[in-house]
Amino acid sequence: MSTTNTKKTLLKRLIVIVLGFGPGIFAIGYTIGTGSVTSMIVAGSKFNMQLLWVLFLSCLFSGVLMFAYGNFALITGETALFGFKKHLKFGKPLAIAIIIGITFGQWNSLMGILGISANIIFEILSLNFPDLIAYKYETVLATAIIVIVVFYLLMLVGKYTFFEKILVIFVSLMGLSFILSLFMVQPLSADVIKGFIPTIPDVPGGKMLVAAFVGTTMAAATFLSRPLFVKGKGWTIKNLNQQKKDSITAAILIFIISGTIMAVAAGALFYEGKEVTHVLDMANTLEPVAGKWAITIFFFGALSAGLSSIFPCLLIAPLLIADYQSGILDTSSKQFRTITAIACLVALIGPAFGTNPIEIQILSQVFNVFVLPLVILGIIILLSSKKVMKTYKTNIGVYIGMYAALFFSLVISYNGILALLDYF
């Protein structure tokens, strides 16, 4: 076989593997958006690799909870909030509180995502058309409107498989961009090892970033939406093993990509004593090493991260409401179109007022942690019920992981309250 044919075969295999990725791709889409990118870059530039332990624990617990929620869906045939409402004593108010809490956090996040994505496109345009700098506000707002309208129109025609394929493309581009960036700048190995030792930076904003880290990497929306995506994929009880592998793969990829972003920022900015406060600062992460190419490579990754998050953030409210009502999402319904239209309008608030999208993004991630303990407690109770799970018994290791995740989420929620009190 010739070298050319071998390369073609390897490329085909790689494409098949990427396109064969299951519902875990939505977990990566929810988790690694501009919120995650922003949090990782700010943390890397300010604190080096000191918060790597937070990222590791968040990804570990995310994997356990994705697995738990996925198994619940495959064994019972039910989705999360519908299961809460049906089986738990206070399930109805619990489910409603979760819907409100997650929608608030995700729509806030959507404002930051759209703001950062529009600013990134503006920075790329201004490199080629310097006269645009005088019209920054107008250009950013117009860009934000175009982006959100395009995504809304795509939402109206899309089905599960369509969303999945688009996310696969964006997530793959994002991962490749950031991994390529890591070859250009690297943190010290000793700092990476130290990052696994639990410490919270004792400086203004340290607690805020820890809470934002957990809010973006251990997002409640990721677990709650998993049963719907698992059902959307067409998986049944025969796919339990596949569901397990998909959960593990998603958690590992989230850790690798997020850790890579933090390492790039630490290697390029922390050692230089530079911090990130505006969108263009994020591109400067690489510029000292790679020159103007840095802006292209980094912005390409950050833009892919932002665009890969817009779909899941727009989907979350109709997903949760459909889950609560019947466990079935109808993307052609009037309810779906109305709720996603409201989400699009909310997303434009940040760009319309010209607010700093980085600040909005980090704040929105902090709000995401407060609903997390309820989401974890709910699945623990459901999986412990013989009436619900019948003959299926959850592994003791999964229970240990879920209780550890619950304790971790309570500690981080308390930390988030302190961070917000300091901020306001």
Secondary structure by P-SEA (a helix, b strand, c coil): ccaaaaaaaaaaaaaaaaaaccaaaaaaaacccaaaaaaaaaaaacccccaaaaaaaaaaaaaaaaaaaaaaaaaccccaaaaaaccccaaaaaaaaaaaaaaaaaaaaaaaaaaaaaaaaaaaaaaaccccccaaaaaaaaaaaaaaaaaaaaaaaccaaaaaaaaaaaaaaaaaaaaaaaaaccccaaaaaaccccccccccaaaaaaaaaaaacccaaaaaaaaaaaaaacccccaaaaaaaaaaaaaaaaaaaaaaaaaaaaacccccccccccaaaaaacccccccaaaaaaaaaaaaaaaaaaaaaaaacaaaaaaaacccccccccaaaaaaaaaaaaaaaccccccccaaaaaaaaaaaaacaaaaaaaaaaaaaacccccccccccaaaaaaaaaaaaaaaaaaaaaaaaaaaac
